[in-house]
Amino acid sequence: MHSLTQEIRSFSRANLRKQRTRVTTLTGRRIIETWRGACLHMEEEEEEEAVPCGGFVQDLSADLQVGVVKPWLLLGSQDAAHDLETMRKHKVT
């Protein structure tokens, strides 16, 4: 059985999936962030009309995603921790 330390030492960035992150700034401007090599690349998202949001971005949607790092190590938000169905799905309860 491998230890977590051994797995961390053998980690390779090449095995990671490519990700794109949509960021909404305080002014309502939307930016897409992607990593290319060791550099963060940012491009403004094309949008018909930016809506000013008064200094904050409100997100009322529940974040019910749970990442399974190891069978005994889960990573998720407090939304997932408070959702009974999500807890049952991952056999936490």
Residue frames as qw, qx, qy, qz and C-alpha x, y, z in Angstrom:
[[0.000, 0.888, 0.459, 0.000, 0.00, 0.00, 0.00],
 [0.407, 0.429, -0.017, 0.806, 1.36, 3.38, -1.01],
 [0.247, -0.567, -0.450, 0.645, 1.45, 6.19, 1.48],
 [0.217, 0.930, 0.290, -0.057, 0.01, 9.61, 0.73],
 [0.257, -0.801, 0.341, 0.420, 3.56, 11.02, 0.95],
 [0.483, -0.101, 0.728, 0.475, 4.75, 8.65, -1.79],
 [0.380, 0.658, 0.618, 0.203, 1.84, 9.63, -4.01],
 [0.008, 0.970, 0.056, -0.235, 2.54, 13.33, -3.51],
 [0.364, -0.602, 0.528, 0.476, 6.21, 12.81, -4.41],
 [0.416, 0.091, 0.786, 0.449, 5.26, 10.94, -7.60],
 [0.328, 0.768, 0.407, -0.370, 2.75, 13.64, -8.65],
 [0.379, 0.030, 0.501, 0.777, 2.99, 14.84, -12.26],
 [0.262, 0.490, 0.126, -0.822, 1.33, 17.98, -13.65],
 [0.225, 0.189, -0.719, -0.630, 1.02, 16.21, -17.00],
 [0.113, -0.273, -0.955, -0.005, -1.67, 13.94, -15.50],
 [0.148, 0.451, 0.466, -0.746, -3.97, 16.84, -14.62],
 [0.342, 0.648, 0.639, 0.236, -7.01, 17.64, -16.75],
 [0.186, 0.213, 0.137, 0.949, -7.03, 21.04, -18.47],
 [0.098, -0.678, -0.647, 0.335, -9.34, 23.47, -16.68],
 [0.091, 0.466, 0.202, 0.857, -10.93, 26.80, -17.53],
 [0.221, -0.502, -0.625, 0.556, -12.12, 29.08, -14.75],
 [0.029, 0.705, 0.366, 0.607, -14.71, 31.83, -15.27],
 [0.341, -0.323, -0.434, 0.769, -14.06, 34.77, -12.94],
 [0.009, -0.833, -0.401, -0.380, -16.54, 37.61, -12.44],
 [0.361, 0.148, -0.317, 0.865, -14.87, 40.75, -11.14],
 [0.053, -0.479, -0.561, 0.673, -16.42, 43.25, -8.73],
 [0.217, 0.380, -0.139, -0.888, -17.42, 45.40, -11.69],
 [0.772, 0.362, 0.354, -0.384, -19.24, 42.54, -13.41],
 [0.419, 0.647, -0.568, -0.289, -16.52, 41.96, -16.03],
 [0.954, -0.094, 0.267, -0.097, -16.11, 38.24, -16.87],
 [0.158, 0.714, -0.670, -0.129, -12.70, 36.72, -17.48],
 [0.994, 0.037, -0.088, -0.059, -11.74, 33.18, -18.54],
 [0.216, -0.754, 0.621, -0.012, -8.52, 31.91, -16.89],
 [0.987, 0.144, -0.071, 0.012, -6.53, 28.98, -18.28],
 [0.506, -0.655, 0.485, 0.281, -3.03, 27.70, -17.54],
 [0.799, 0.583, -0.134, 0.051, -0.70, 27.34, -20.50],
 [0.631, 0.335, -0.484, 0.505, 2.54, 25.77, -19.40],
 [0.446, -0.313, -0.532, 0.648, 3.60, 27.69, -16.30],
 [0.009, -0.013, -0.011, -1.000, 1.71, 30.88, -17.25],
 [0.230, 0.556, 0.698, -0.388, -1.82, 31.94, -16.41],
 [0.077, 0.170, 0.517, 0.836, -3.63, 33.14, -19.55],
 [0.174, 0.538, 0.588, -0.578, -6.63, 35.45, -19.11],
 [0.036, 0.207, 0.556, 0.804, -9.12, 36.50, -21.78],
 [0.350, 0.154, 0.322, -0.866, -12.23, 38.58, -21.44],
 [0.309, 0.343, 0.887, 0.021, -15.43, 36.66, -22.06],
 [0.095, -0.176, -0.450, -0.870, -17.52, 37.98, -24.94],
 [0.021, 0.514, 0.772, -0.373, -20.81, 39.23, -23.56],
 [0.140, 0.715, 0.501, 0.468, -23.58, 41.35, -24.98],
 [0.123, -0.763, 0.066, -0.632, -23.76, 43.75, -22.07],
 [0.421, 0.003, -0.715, 0.558, -22.06, 43.65, -18.67],
 [0.449, -0.742, -0.364, -0.340, -24.43, 44.22, -15.79],
 [0.081, 0.529, -0.529, 0.659, -22.96, 46.22, -12.90],
 [0.682, -0.350, -0.641, -0.034, -23.35, 44.28, -9.68],
 [0.398, -0.839, 0.006, -0.371, -22.61, 46.84, -6.97],
 [0.090, -0.718, 0.621, -0.301, -19.26, 45.58, -5.69],
 [0.446, -0.238, 0.843, -0.183, -20.04, 41.90, -5.17],
 [0.495, 0.115, -0.709, -0.489, -21.09, 38.81, -7.05],
 [0.629, -0.159, 0.522, -0.554, -23.93, 36.89, -5.45],
 [0.436, 0.166, -0.838, -0.282, -24.05, 33.16, -6.10],
 [0.646, -0.211, 0.370, -0.633, -27.09, 31.47, -4.59],
 [0.853, 0.175, -0.428, -0.241, -26.59, 28.11, -6.30],
 [0.797, -0.494, 0.338, -0.079, -25.67, 25.17, -4.09],
 [0.335, 0.624, -0.704, -0.058, -22.23, 23.67, -4.62],
 [0.893, -0.214, 0.272, -0.289, -22.93, 19.95, -4.22],
 [0.743, 0.489, -0.450, 0.074, -19.80, 18.66, -5.93],
 [0.717, -0.593, 0.367, -0.010, -17.66, 16.28, -3.89],
 [0.510, 0.634, -0.582, -0.013, -14.17, 15.30, -4.97],
 [0.949, -0.304, 0.081, 0.009, -12.96, 11.86, -3.97],
 [0.084, 0.812, -0.577, 0.019, -9.24, 12.28, -3.33],
 [0.144, 0.203, -0.963, 0.103, -8.96, 8.81, -1.79],
 [0.472, -0.399, -0.735, -0.278, -11.77, 6.43, -0.80],
 [0.496, -0.565, -0.537, 0.383, -11.38, 7.73, 2.75],
 [0.240, -0.407, -0.051, 0.880, -10.66, 11.39, 1.84],
 [0.251, 0.718, 0.588, 0.275, -13.44, 13.56, 0.34],
 [0.215, -0.196, -0.027, 0.956, -13.27, 17.24, -0.56],
 [0.004, -0.637, -0.650, -0.415, -16.40, 19.40, -0.78],
 [0.064, -0.423, 0.091, -0.899, -18.13, 22.57, 0.34],
 [0.201, 0.065, 0.696, -0.686, -20.38, 23.16, 3.31],
 [0.648, 0.175, -0.136, -0.728, -23.33, 22.97, 0.88],
 [0.660, 0.153, -0.716, -0.166, -22.47, 19.33, 0.16],
 [0.195, 0.078, -0.831, 0.515, -21.99, 18.64, 3.87],
 [0.354, 0.140, 0.457, -0.804, -25.52, 19.91, 4.59],
 [0.671, 0.215, -0.328, -0.629, -27.18, 17.97, 1.75],
 [0.713, -0.211, 0.616, -0.260, -28.36, 14.56, 2.99],
 [0.891, 0.426, 0.123, -0.099, -28.66, 13.05, -0.50],
 [0.442, 0.753, -0.460, 0.159, -25.08, 14.02, -1.34],
 [0.325, -0.550, 0.703, -0.312, -23.89, 12.53, 1.95],
 [0.854, 0.035, 0.463, -0.232, -25.76, 9.28, 1.25],
 [0.765, 0.625, -0.146, -0.051, -24.35, 9.11, -2.28],
 [0.366, 0.647, -0.595, 0.303, -20.83, 9.18, -0.83],
 [0.801, -0.280, -0.526, 0.064, -21.80, 6.89, 2.07],
 [0.171, 0.416, -0.446, 0.774, -20.85, 9.46, 4.70],
 [0.544, -0.365, 0.230, -0.720, -23.97, 9.06, 6.82]]
